[in-house]
Amino acid sequence: MSVRKKALDREGCFYYALALGIELGRLSTKG
């Protein structure tokens, strides 16, 4: 269970960073 949660957290962090990067890219393109 602990290992599964750790993997889930890592995946969540990855998607969070991905969404953040896309958002930053859109802002820089707009500006």
HTML snippet that shows the backbone in 3Dmol.js (N, CA, C, O; Angstrom):
<script src="https://3Dmol.org/build/3Dmol-min.js"></script>
<div id="view" style="width:600px;height:400px;position:relative"></div>
<script>
const pdb = `
ATOM      1  N   MET A   1       0.839  -1.197   0.000  1.00  0.00           N
ATOM      2  CA  MET A   1       0.000   0.000   0.000  1.00  0.00           C
ATOM      3  C   MET A   1       0.877   1.252   0.000  1.00  0.00           C
ATOM      4  O   MET A   1       0.612   2.217  -0.717  1.00  0.00           O
ATOM      5  N   SER A   2       1.916   1.212   0.813  1.00  0.00           N
ATOM      6  CA  SER A   2       2.813   2.373   0.901  1.00  0.00           C
ATOM      7  C   SER A   2       3.486   2.633  -0.448  1.00  0.00           C
ATOM      8  O   SER A   2       3.595   3.772  -0.901  1.00  0.00           O
ATOM      9  N   VAL A   3       3.932   1.545  -1.073  1.00  0.00           N
ATOM     10  CA  VAL A   3       4.606   1.689  -2.369  1.00  0.00           C
ATOM     11  C   VAL A   3       3.632   2.234  -3.409  1.00  0.00           C
ATOM     12  O   VAL A   3       3.990   3.071  -4.238  1.00  0.00           O
ATOM     13  N   ARG A   4       2.396   1.745  -3.352  1.00  0.00           N
ATOM     14  CA  ARG A   4       1.386   2.181  -4.310  1.00  0.00           C
ATOM     15  C   ARG A   4       1.104   3.673  -4.142  1.00  0.00           C
ATOM     16  O   ARG A   4       0.967   4.403  -5.124  1.00  0.00           O
ATOM     17  N   LYS A   5       1.019   4.112  -2.899  1.00  0.00           N
ATOM     18  CA  LYS A   5       0.753   5.525  -2.629  1.00  0.00           C
ATOM     19  C   LYS A   5       1.917   6.385  -3.113  1.00  0.00           C
ATOM     20  O   LYS A   5       1.723   7.478  -3.645  1.00  0.00           O
ATOM     21  N   LYS A   6       3.125   5.872  -2.918  1.00  0.00           N
ATOM     22  CA  LYS A   6       4.306   6.633  -3.334  1.00  0.00           C
ATOM     23  C   LYS A   6       4.297   6.815  -4.853  1.00  0.00           C
ATOM     24  O   LYS A   6       4.595   7.895  -5.362  1.00  0.00           O
ATOM     25  N   ALA A   7       3.951   5.750  -5.559  1.00  0.00           N
ATOM     26  CA  ALA A   7       3.896   5.814  -7.021  1.00  0.00           C
ATOM     27  C   ALA A   7       2.816   6.797  -7.454  1.00  0.00           C
ATOM     28  O   ALA A   7       2.998   7.548  -8.412  1.00  0.00           O
ATOM     29  N   LEU A   8       1.695   6.788  -6.746  1.00  0.00           N
ATOM     30  CA  LEU A   8       0.588   7.675  -7.078  1.00  0.00           C
ATOM     31  C   LEU A   8       0.995   9.125  -6.858  1.00  0.00           C
ATOM     32  O   LEU A   8       0.674   9.998  -7.665  1.00  0.00           O
ATOM     33  N   ASP A   9       1.702   9.377  -5.765  1.00  0.00           N
ATOM     34  CA  ASP A   9       2.161  10.735  -5.469  1.00  0.00           C
ATOM     35  C   ASP A   9       3.106  11.222  -6.556  1.00  0.00           C
ATOM     36  O   ASP A   9       3.038  12.371  -6.992  1.00  0.00           O
ATOM     37  N   ARG A  10       4.001  10.314  -6.989  1.00  0.00           N
ATOM     38  CA  ARG A  10       4.972  10.697  -8.011  1.00  0.00           C
ATOM     39  C   ARG A  10       4.248  11.021  -9.318  1.00  0.00           C
ATOM     40  O   ARG A  10       4.600  11.974 -10.013  1.00  0.00           O
ATOM     41  N   GLU A  11       3.242  10.225  -9.638  1.00  0.00           N
ATOM     42  CA  GLU A  11       2.476  10.464 -10.866  1.00  0.00           C
ATOM     43  C   GLU A  11       1.724  11.784 -10.757  1.00  0.00           C
ATOM     44  O   GLU A  11       1.648  12.548 -11.719  1.00  0.00           O
ATOM     45  N   GLY A  12       1.170  12.045  -9.577  1.00  0.00           N
ATOM     46  CA  GLY A  12       0.436  13.284  -9.356  1.00  0.00           C
ATOM     47  C   GLY A  12       1.349  14.484  -9.522  1.00  0.00           C
ATOM     48  O   GLY A  12       0.966  15.495 -10.111  1.00  0.00           O
ATOM     49  N   CYS A  13       2.570  14.361  -8.993  1.00  0.00           N
ATOM     50  CA  CYS A  13       3.541  15.457  -9.095  1.00  0.00           C
ATOM     51  C   CYS A  13       3.883  15.707 -10.558  1.00  0.00           C
ATOM     52  O   CYS A  13       4.026  16.851 -10.990  1.00  0.00           O
ATOM     53  N   PHE A  14       4.012  14.609 -11.318  1.00  0.00           N
ATOM     54  CA  PHE A  14       4.362  14.721 -12.731  1.00  0.00           C
ATOM     55  C   PHE A  14       3.280  15.479 -13.491  1.00  0.00           C
ATOM     56  O   PHE A  14       3.567  16.391 -14.266  1.00  0.00           O
ATOM     57  N   TYR A  15       2.034  15.085 -13.254  1.00  0.00           N
ATOM     58  CA  TYR A  15       0.931  15.737 -13.954  1.00  0.00           C
ATOM     59  C   TYR A  15       0.761  17.181 -13.515  1.00  0.00           C
ATOM     60  O   TYR A  15       0.380  18.048 -14.302  1.00  0.00           O
ATOM     61  N   TYR A  16       1.059  17.427 -12.220  1.00  0.00           N
ATOM     62  CA  TYR A  16       0.957  18.793 -11.700  1.00  0.00           C
ATOM     63  C   TYR A  16       1.989  19.682 -12.387  1.00  0.00           C
ATOM     64  O   TYR A  16       1.689  20.805 -12.791  1.00  0.00           O
ATOM     65  N   ALA A  17       3.214  19.160 -12.514  1.00  0.00           N
ATOM     66  CA  ALA A  17       4.285  19.917 -13.160  1.00  0.00           C
ATOM     67  C   ALA A  17       3.945  20.135 -14.635  1.00  0.00           C
ATOM     68  O   ALA A  17       4.218  21.195 -15.197  1.00  0.00           O
ATOM     69  N   LEU A  18       3.348  19.122 -15.246  1.00  0.00           N
ATOM     70  CA  LEU A  18       2.985  19.212 -16.658  1.00  0.00           C
ATOM     71  C   LEU A  18       1.947  20.315 -16.864  1.00  0.00           C
ATOM     72  O   LEU A  18       2.079  21.143 -17.765  1.00  0.00           O
ATOM     73  N   ALA A  19       0.914  20.315 -16.018  1.00  0.00           N
ATOM     74  CA  ALA A  19      -0.136  21.330 -16.120  1.00  0.00           C
ATOM     75  C   ALA A  19       0.440  22.713 -15.857  1.00  0.00           C
ATOM     76  O   ALA A  19       0.065  23.687 -16.510  1.00  0.00           O
ATOM     77  N   LEU A  20       1.353  22.793 -14.898  1.00  0.00           N
ATOM     78  CA  LEU A  20       1.965  24.074 -14.557  1.00  0.00           C
ATOM     79  C   LEU A  20       2.784  24.587 -15.739  1.00  0.00           C
ATOM     80  O   LEU A  20       2.742  25.775 -16.059  1.00  0.00           O
ATOM     81  N   GLY A  21       3.521  23.701 -16.378  1.00  0.00           N
ATOM     82  CA  GLY A  21       4.338  24.079 -17.525  1.00  0.00           C
ATOM     83  C   GLY A  21       3.478  24.584 -18.672  1.00  0.00           C
ATOM     84  O   GLY A  21       3.816  25.570 -19.327  1.00  0.00           O
ATOM     85  N   ILE A  22       2.365  23.902 -18.911  1.00  0.00           N
ATOM     86  CA  ILE A  22       1.457  24.310 -19.984  1.00  0.00           C
ATOM     87  C   ILE A  22       0.877  25.687 -19.687  1.00  0.00           C
ATOM     88  O   ILE A  22       0.768  26.538 -20.569  1.00  0.00           O
ATOM     89  N   GLU A  23       0.509  25.886 -18.425  1.00  0.00           N
ATOM     90  CA  GLU A  23      -0.075  27.171 -18.022  1.00  0.00           C
ATOM     91  C   GLU A  23       0.939  28.289 -18.192  1.00  0.00           C
ATOM     92  O   GLU A  23       0.611  29.363 -18.695  1.00  0.00           O
ATOM     93  N   LEU A  24       2.172  28.034 -17.769  1.00  0.00           N
ATOM     94  CA  LEU A  24       3.226  29.046 -17.895  1.00  0.00           C
ATOM     95  C   LEU A  24       3.494  29.343 -19.362  1.00  0.00           C
ATOM     96  O   LEU A  24       3.695  30.496 -19.746  1.00  0.00           O
ATOM     97  N   GLY A  25       3.496  28.300 -20.175  1.00  0.00           N
ATOM     98  CA  GLY A  25       3.732  28.471 -21.601  1.00  0.00           C
ATOM     99  C   GLY A  25       2.657  29.334 -22.238  1.00  0.00           C
ATOM    100  O   GLY A  25       2.946  30.185 -23.080  1.00  0.00           O
ATOM    101  N   ARG A  26       1.409  29.108 -21.829  1.00  0.00           N
ATOM    102  CA  ARG A  26       0.304  29.896 -22.380  1.00  0.00           C
ATOM    103  C   ARG A  26       0.427  31.361 -21.965  1.00  0.00           C
ATOM    104  O   ARG A  26       0.179  32.264 -22.764  1.00  0.00           O
ATOM    105  N   LEU A  27       0.810  31.583 -20.716  1.00  0.00           N
ATOM    106  CA  LEU A  27       0.941  32.953 -20.218  1.00  0.00           C
ATOM    107  C   LEU A  27       2.046  33.688 -20.962  1.00  0.00           C
ATOM    108  O   LEU A  27       1.877  34.839 -21.364  1.00  0.00           O
ATOM    109  N   SER A  28       3.184  33.012 -21.143  1.00  0.00           N
ATOM    110  CA  SER A  28       4.314  33.658 -21.816  1.00  0.00           C
ATOM    111  C   SER A  28       3.986  33.910 -23.286  1.00  0.00           C
ATOM    112  O   SER A  28       4.444  34.895 -23.865  1.00  0.00           O
ATOM    113  N   THR A  29       3.203  33.032 -23.882  1.00  0.00           N
ATOM    114  CA  THR A  29       2.833  33.213 -25.286  1.00  0.00           C
ATOM    115  C   THR A  29       1.854  34.375 -25.426  1.00  0.00           C
ATOM    116  O   THR A  29       1.916  35.147 -26.383  1.00  0.00           O
ATOM    117  N   LYS A  30       0.950  34.483 -24.454  1.00  0.00           N
ATOM    118  CA  LYS A  30      -0.056  35.546 -24.504  1.00  0.00           C
ATOM    119  C   LYS A  30       0.607  36.902 -24.324  1.00  0.00           C
ATOM    120  O   LYS A  30       0.291  37.867 -25.019  1.00  0.00           O
ATOM    121  N   GLY A  31       1.544  36.952 -23.365  1.00  0.00           N
ATOM    122  CA  GLY A  31       2.226  38.208 -23.071  1.00  0.00           C
ATOM    123  C   GLY A  31       3.207  38.480 -24.164  1.00  0.00           C
ATOM    124  O   GLY A  31       3.904  39.493 -24.130  1.00  0.00           O
TER     125      GLY A  31
END
`;
const viewer = $3Dmol.createViewer("view");
viewer.addModel(pdb, "pdb");
viewer.setStyle({}, {cartoon: {color: "spectrum"}});
viewer.zoomTo();
viewer.render();
</script>
